[in-house]
């Protein structure tokens, strides 16, 4: 059975350009949450591991985690300017 996207979050730097891209692939913005900062990558990785979720590490800057519904979530450390 194919998966259906119900909820997702994207971190973007240019909302208008990103919205146009995601609308091209059939996604529609239904809500927006804005924050001034980014989550600390290492802290997120440790919380995911402590929560007992399956993860696959790809070097120091990326890991995949399976959410409770079986979706794969990619978490990537952003390069700092």
C-alpha positions as CSV (number, residue, x, y, z in Angstrom):
1,X,0.0,0.0,0.0
2,X,1.5,3.4,-0.9
3,X,2.3,5.9,1.8
4,X,0.4,9.1,2.1
5,X,2.0,12.3,3.3
6,X,-0.1,13.7,6.1
7,X,2.3,15.9,8.1
8,X,5.7,17.1,7.4
9,X,8.0,20.0,8.3
10,X,10.5,21.7,6.1
11,X,13.1,24.2,7.2
12,X,13.6,26.8,4.5
13,X,15.4,30.1,4.1
14,X,13.2,31.6,1.4
15,X,9.5,31.0,2.0
16,X,8.2,32.2,-1.3
17,X,10.7,30.3,-3.4
18,X,10.3,27.1,-1.3
19,X,6.5,27.3,-1.4
20,X,6.6,27.5,-5.2
21,X,8.8,24.4,-5.4
22,X,6.7,22.3,-3.0
23,X,3.5,23.3,-4.8
24,X,5.1,21.9,-8.0
25,X,5.3,18.5,-6.4
26,X,1.7,18.7,-5.0
27,X,2.2,19.8,-1.5
28,X,0.2,22.7,0.0
29,X,1.1,24.8,3.0
30,X,-1.5,24.4,5.7
31,X,0.3,25.9,8.7
32,X,3.5,27.7,9.5
33,X,5.7,27.7,12.6
34,X,8.5,30.2,12.7
35,X,11.4,30.1,15.1
36,X,14.5,32.3,15.4
37,X,17.0,29.5,15.9
38,X,17.8,25.9,14.9
39,X,17.8,22.8,17.0
40,X,21.2,21.5,18.1
41,X,21.9,18.5,15.9
42,X,23.8,16.5,18.6
43,X,21.0,17.1,21.1
44,X,18.3,16.0,18.6
45,X,20.3,12.8,17.8
46,X,20.7,12.0,21.5
47,X,16.9,12.5,22.2
48,X,16.0,10.3,19.2
49,X,18.3,7.5,20.5
50,X,17.1,7.9,24.1
51,X,13.6,7.5,22.8
52,X,14.5,4.1,21.4
53,X,13.8,4.9,17.8
54,X,15.8,3.1,15.1
55,X,18.5,5.2,13.6
56,X,21.1,4.9,10.9
57,X,24.2,7.2,11.0
58,X,25.9,8.6,8.0
59,X,29.0,10.3,9.3
60,X,28.9,13.1,11.9
61,X,26.4,15.2,10.0
62,X,23.4,13.0,9.1
63,X,21.2,10.3,10.4
64,X,18.0,8.6,9.4
65,X,15.3,7.8,12.0
66,X,12.2,5.7,11.7
67,X,9.1,7.5,13.1
68,X,6.4,5.4,14.9
69,X,4.5,5.1,11.6
70,X,7.4,3.6,9.7
71,X,8.3,6.8,7.8
72,X,12.0,7.6,7.4
73,X,13.1,11.0,8.6
74,X,16.4,12.4,7.5
75,X,18.1,14.7,10.0
76,X,21.1,16.8,8.6
77,X,23.5,19.1,10.4
78,X,23.4,22.4,8.6
79,X,26.6,24.0,7.7
80,X,27.2,27.3,9.5
81,X,28.2,30.3,7.5
